[in-house]
Amino acid sequence: MKKISGILFFAVLLFNIPIFGQVQVKISDQIVNLSGKKYYLHKVEPGQTLYSVSRAYKISSEDIKQANNLNSDEIKSGQLLKIPFNDKVLKTDTSPDFFYHKVAKGETLFSLSQKYYVTVEDIINTNPEVKYGLKAGQILKIPNAFKKKREEQSNNFFLYTVEAGNTLFSISRKYGISVDELIKLNPEAENGIKTGQKLKIPEKSATNDNNNSKTEDKNTADSVNTGLNDPLYFTEPGITPCSNFKYQKGKTFNVVLLLPLFIEQNLNYISRYNKEKDPMFFKNTKRFIEFYEGVLLALNKVKKQGLSVNITVFDTENNSDKVRNIMSSLNYPDIDLIIGPVYSKNVKIAGKFAEEHKINLISPLSKKDTLLVNNPFIFQVTPSITAEIDRAAELLRTKNDSINLILVHNGTKEQKKLINRFRYNYVADDTLNILSDTSVLKILKYDTDIEMLDAMQKKISKFLKPGYKNVVFIPSNNEVFVTQVIDKFYAEVSKNEYKYKIVLIGSKKWINFQNFNSDYFEKLDFNFISPSYINYNTFEVKKFIKNYRTVYKTEPSEFAFGGYDITVYFLNALRKYGRVFQFCLSPEDAFPSGRGLIYKFNFKRTGLNNGFENKNTFILKFNEKFRLEEADFSEIN
């Protein structure tokens, strides 16, 4: 495991003081009688303060200090506090059953279902009138999916009262669960259990109880909401930490950076480098070193702005075992943010540790949104293919009365899934009955069989409409398939140059295809969906390039820009909201100009218990000087 300093090029302020944002305080289930008085037994969690504990239990800090003989306001993680019992403490969920939403122009039932994590049917059931379409300014009643989820979870456990002679092993055998699972649900039991103590037992395990004590216990015990499966417990209005955190100058954020730098191998390459033909970098590590250089420039910037950061960099070498060892060795109470790893398999490993310790982890390069499923502590910077699909559908939906849209796929399960997602987004409310109107939207399954080429050519000819902008969307990066399809559309335009106008939309990866004829770009209007874009004409980009040249004596790559943007954005999120910034971010919190040097950021949770994905993508095209620029979809008429 190679550990390197974060000050190879700049002196970054290094302090050893951990800083935490406000952390939710859960009311303890443990109540004891001591000398005739009732107390809650509260175990202090990382990030909790005497003030936050006193607010949760609705009792003064002085009363807690007096009950525990404390001489100061300082409390430590793991410390057990006696909290004087207070009847005013509410352990029930008082969050609203519904949210009220004012419909904005362009919003659809589908977009609202994605925003509030409910189904379209849920919205229609509570607002029957919307089945005929939405209107701007309309007030909708949206079910609170978070509360519903908690209510469902509250029924998944019951309390078991420890009896004389019980052990963790005997209880685990009684209910058919492992001792580890029992301790995970009841961390206080790790150091032993006592007669009369209440333990949480999974409801599903009750069937394994062969004596009949389960029924008696369940009837006399209240169902409890442990919150263990509800990482969103502090998103409700009134207890979100967003407005509570205040960064104090001199405090230090501790950040871990995980990159496959292959330091030893690269040092070996450098030592042998004599002439231009010699390889300078080990395999493809140049891009990760450039990413790291961008990170360092960002650290220098935030340091000048008064933010103190201690960064520790680990060389993962793209080795899963090393990633596990690194994550196991970290002192989590002192860590505020993790950036990396970069490969999906290692993001999955590191993400499990991040989730366990409730620390946000930034995945800088992976496009696999499946990594976000059931892990609410991962931020995915690079939009997935589904995010790109959604963006294209959103842009084109406003043009559905002036274009002829053709979706092309190769018949594979994955391609059909993407086409159906695009189609569903595009016709989200279907007020124009587009689902059944093949004159507006057509789906072409393209057969690459040589014997079918003539038939495909005729089918394409029938799909095209004269007098319309024929927008052709191909969600594939298969060079052979894409090139063959474009050949056919190009042939139609060549035969009927003034009859058909075609706009092609595909991936930015198409730019690197070797078999594209230059005439394609003259005859067909190419548009590329891209997760990033650098506008070299802006002042900020020019300034970064100048700074990068001065420090590193070379030109910055997209990876250097990316490392810079990611670091600036998330360190500023820490400064503004603390380590629980995930519940506070909005698009307005991105960059002063609304975008960074290479990214636009708009992070949204992909599901109720999932992580966050950047949903902003760019649509690019070549201008007359054959340089990429942002496409103006208002021109599609």
Beta strands, then each sheet from edge to edge (+ up, - down):
strand 1: 2-5
strand 2: 31-34
strand 3: 37-43
strand 4: 80-84
strand 5: 98-102
strand 6: 139-143
strand 7: 157-161
strand 8: 198-202
strand 9: 252-259
strand 10: 308-315
strand 11: 337-339
strand 12: 361-363
strand 13: 378-380
strand 14: 403-409
strand 15: 441-445
strand 16: 469-473
strand 17: 501-507
strand 18: 525-530
strand 19: 603-605
strand 20: 612-614
strand 21: 618-622
strand 22: 628-630
sheet 1: 1+ 10- 9- 11- 12- 13- 20- 19+
sheet 2: 2+ 3- 4+
sheet 3: 5+ 6-
sheet 4: 7+ 8-
sheet 5: 15+ 14+ 16+ 17+ 18+ 21- 22+
end
